[in-house]
Amino acid sequence: MSTGPIRPTPGAHTALHPAAAARITGGFWAARRRTNAEASIPRGPALLEEAGNLANLRAAADGKGSFNGDFPFQDSDVHKWLEAASWHLADHPEDAELTAHVDELVALLAAAQDADGYLQSYYQVARPERRWQELGWGHELYCAGHLLQAAVAHHRATGRRELLDVAERFAVHIASVLGPGGRIDGVCGHPEIETALVELYRETGERRWLDLAGHFVDRRGHGLLDADVNPHLGRAYWQDHTPVREATTVTGHAVRQLYLLAGVADLASETGDRELYAVAERLWDAMVASKTYLTGGVGARHEGEAFGEPYELPSDRAYAETCAAIASIQFSWRMALLTGEAKYSDLVERTLYNGFLAGVGLDGDSWLYVNPLHVREEYEGAFEPDKAARRTAWFRCACCPPNVMRLLASLPHYMASGTTGDDAGLQLHQYATGVYEAGGGRVSVATAYPWEGRITVTVEEAPDADWTLSLRIPSWCTDFTATAPDGEPPAETLPGWLGLRRHWSPGDTLTLDLELNPRLTRPDPRVDAVRGCVAIERGPLVHCLEGVDQQPGVRFDDLTLPYGSRLTVRHDPDLLGGVTVVTADGLRRGGADAVPLTAVPYYAWANREEGPMRVWIPEG
């Protein structure tokens, strides 16, 4: 059984199901996951202690002390860290020190839980009289959702029920208060509970959790949240302005919107509800068409951490919160499983390598909350220091770091999928050295992707019958070759998929070579903010200019790049943990003299000295 965060039931209405087993064993993502395991996750308990999150839970448990922190949802950081640690333990059950930390926090949550099942330290310690009275900003269901996801991860990773029992007791309480026939008709200001309840259903087999998730989705959009608290944001901020089934585009707070749509996709997969299926497709298409940055980042506005209007994608004022990139990946992966279409995994790839990975420093110990595509030479910082374009050790609102930890810890889950029945086979969505088991077979993958374009897939086990091995051809790729056993030519089975159906034997290999020539990309002309600019890309990676790499004595904001410039590539194993650099002959604005430009992968920016950066470069 898959130990990842999404496990559709056998009767789910999905085209694909996640790999039954997946391990990343080497290469690019293994290095990033190693940093996550050795630096990021181990520091979590100390950081949560320092920020007061654990003290809050102890106060809820023993009735002593006051609430620490500026936000009512401090508990959610604990839950996300527990989920990350659990996914790590699924791969490394021998990690005794981490197991002890997890056991300690699970026991603390059990002690903090009220007799009626309620569990959120802010309303237990600071404002018990306001429990379930501040749904817009209290985040009670949001915290519950992250608790449920942590509990599912812990149960799948360890087989133990302690945290799952806590989560189920809280879910029972929630259903009694806010479910159909409950005393409160309301939804949470921050979606998250919807997708979590579906996964609780998948883990326990209790249909009532799936029904409760559907109840919360269908009650949203009926004006149940108190928009008068912040009238300038409006109900669209909470996606409470129109019923979900009638929505035509993504809007409002980006993370809220995409967590909600992840739940919509989950509901569609388990219920077969074609109306929800269509909503998820419609809103994903609208997001990609006009509200997504080149990096895969989403959220154009600092105000409301929100999507903007179509094609409102400013580079220097981009919010593109790290959590929003994670939410986009979660939504897109669910859509890939639901439909089998490659376009969803294309966006997962773009976002993973760029908008998401920039959010964590190469040291695994420094973070970006916002991910702009342009930082000016005269940059003075943000009004809120936590949301400046500079790496930070932790945040007052620390939602992003443990969110990054849990995605990296569960990343193998997003690599491959399988089909069963007459069309049995395995699909590789993302390319990382490792071993993947799905669709009745198992393959090993060897690759230096994204630095090199060769992916070698070796069959280790396959059914004694015809079986299909499918590889995604990324949408950025314009030229590739594939070499199969006995010279059989793979064929494009669906748009974006290269597949070969045959009787496979252990040791058979399928080799895919993706052309990785660097390229210049022009923006959609409707994006006013970057009209007349170009960006450098190579394979799945967006590149950027950083001031530290450019020729001294030339103002950074005077650099331009003609569209026809020749791009050259060199791999530097000593730079930024080992990266491929793209160089080009640029020009100085207003002059004819050539200026050499050096571009590094966007994910690696802000890991050296502070200074200017830009993805979109004015054309010379």
Secondary structure as UniProt FT lines:
FT   TURN            10..11
FT   STRAND          17..18
FT   STRAND          21..24
FT   HELIX           28..35
FT   HELIX           36..40
FT   HELIX           41..51
FT   HELIX           53..62
FT   TURN            72..74
FT   HELIX           75..91
FT   TURN            93..94
FT   HELIX           96..112
FT   TURN            115..116
FT   HELIX           122..126
FT   HELIX           128..130
FT   TURN            131..132
FT   TURN            135..137
FT   HELIX           140..158
FT   HELIX           162..178
FT   TURN            180..181
FT   HELIX           193..204
FT   HELIX           207..219
FT   TURN            220..221
FT   HELIX           227..229
FT   TURN            231..233
FT   HELIX           235..238
FT   HELIX           244..246
FT   HELIX           254..271
FT   HELIX           274..290
FT   TURN            294..295
FT   HELIX           303..305
FT   TURN            310..311
FT   TURN            316..317
FT   HELIX           322..339
FT   HELIX           342..350
FT   HELIX           351..356
FT   HELIX           357..359
FT   TURN            362..363
FT   STRAND          374..375
FT   TURN            377..378
FT   HELIX           385..387
FT   HELIX           400..409
FT   HELIX           411..414
FT   STRAND          416..419
FT   HELIX           421..423
FT   STRAND          425..428
FT   STRAND          434..438
FT   TURN            439..440
FT   STRAND          441..447
FT   TURN            449..451
FT   STRAND          454..461
FT   STRAND          466..472
FT   TURN            475..476
FT   STRAND          480..483
FT   HELIX           485..487
FT   STRAND          491..494
FT   TURN            495..496
FT   STRAND          497..503
FT   TURN            506..507
FT   STRAND          509..514
FT   STRAND          519..521
FT   TURN            525..526
FT   HELIX           528..530
FT   TURN            531..532
FT   STRAND          533..538
FT   TURN            539..540
FT   STRAND          541..546
FT   HELIX           547..549
FT   TURN            552..553
FT   HELIX           556..558
FT   STRAND          559..560
FT   TURN            563..564
FT   STRAND          567..572
FT   TURN            573..574
FT   TURN            576..577
FT   STRAND          579..588
FT   TURN            589..590
FT   STRAND          594..601
FT   HELIX           602..604
FT   TURN            605..606
FT   STRAND          613..614
FT   STRAND          617..618
//
